[in-house]
Amino acid sequence: MPPKLTDLEIYEFAQNVLSRITEKLSETYYKNLNGSLTLGWSEEPQFNAWAESHTIPGQAPNHKIILNYELVRQLYRDAEGFCAYVQTEPVLNLIKNAFKNHPHDCLPRCFTLESCIKNMFLSALTWVYYHELGHLMQEHGMVRNNVVGSATKNTIGEIDSHAKIPLTGRAALISHATELAADFEATTLCVFSSALHFLKESSDLCDAEVFTGNIYLLTCSLACIFYRFNGGTAGAMGTPITGSHPSAIYRIEIIAPHIYELADRLLKENGFEMTNGRLISVVKQAADLGSLYYNYSITSASEKTIDLFIKGFTNRPEFKPYSREIVNIWDEIYPTIVASRRFGIDAGLMQLTDAFRQFSFNE
């Protein structure tokens, strides 16, 4: 077994990683906009992160991202726990049976066990950071305030996903849509960063298998994150929409195709070939195992195993009413989102495809 990091070592590691990312973003984007991006930490004992925008409309961006140390600790312990869980005999048997058509190793062979834990943690940590950055890039605080009619709150927190008094009406619609939009920004930045490191940089690590292995670990971590941000449950999928965050299962279903389509594009752009079918099965197995781990190892599962697995939207007619509301509200606020977004990768802007729209509105 690899050496176990202490909580303090985890905090120091996370601080170093995110401080470097913040400095790079500040130099690359915020300096040119005469704006500022700062990183903060909280000792509150909750799994939480949040984004603060003090931007005045029409002026330079003034942004801050805050993470709880407890969030960082749990992300690392989840990586340790997942990597141990998927090597148990019941899970190995499940992979042989449930994924028998396209089985993949429970952990990427291109990494040692220690590297799997480290890379899964780094993927989770940077994804949470980029999710909060996504809120700030698109000024979701302003978007929510402008549309809902409030002018007092430009802070967006993840712990709100299981608040005692849930959002309702248009406030809930806008919150759900902008959470999905932040998921897209974060996932895009993570996949592009992985490609930059494993496909473009001149090193022995430049390899399609290593890149795909890192995508696998990213996807595993997202399932854990989505459940944690939903208070450990799958979350309701009913309409009218209530609360601040989409269900964990919905978020996994909508982000998984974005991951494998983006990974496929970046592999081809960098001269690597891999069948799209293999990428799809890699992402599916990773998402399914992440959901399985969280529901059966961290909590007492209330969902049937098959309902935790990715099925694809066409096989989830129960998603239609919810999806229609997301499409309608996203189309309404999209022009404001585009006008507010001053930098970012084009693929980071959430695009609801024709196929998704057809699924949502065709009975």
TAPEPE-V518649 format. One line per field, one symbol per residue. ss: DSSP state (@ for helix, = for strand, . for the rest). Layout:
ss->???
//
This chain:
ss->......@@@@@@@@@@@@@@@@@@@@@@@@.....=======......=====........=======@@@@@@@@@@@@@@@@@...@@@@@@@@@@..............@@@@@@@@@@@@@@@@@@@@@@@@@..@@@@@@@@@......===.@@@@......@@@@@@@@@@@@@@@@@@@@@@@@@@@@@@@@.......@@@@@@@@@@@@@@@@@@@@@@..................@@@@@@@@@@@@@@@@@@@@@@......@@@@@@@@@@@@@@@@@@@@@@@......@@@@....@@@.@@@@@@@@@@@@@@@@@@@@@@@@.....@@@.....@@@@@@@@..
//
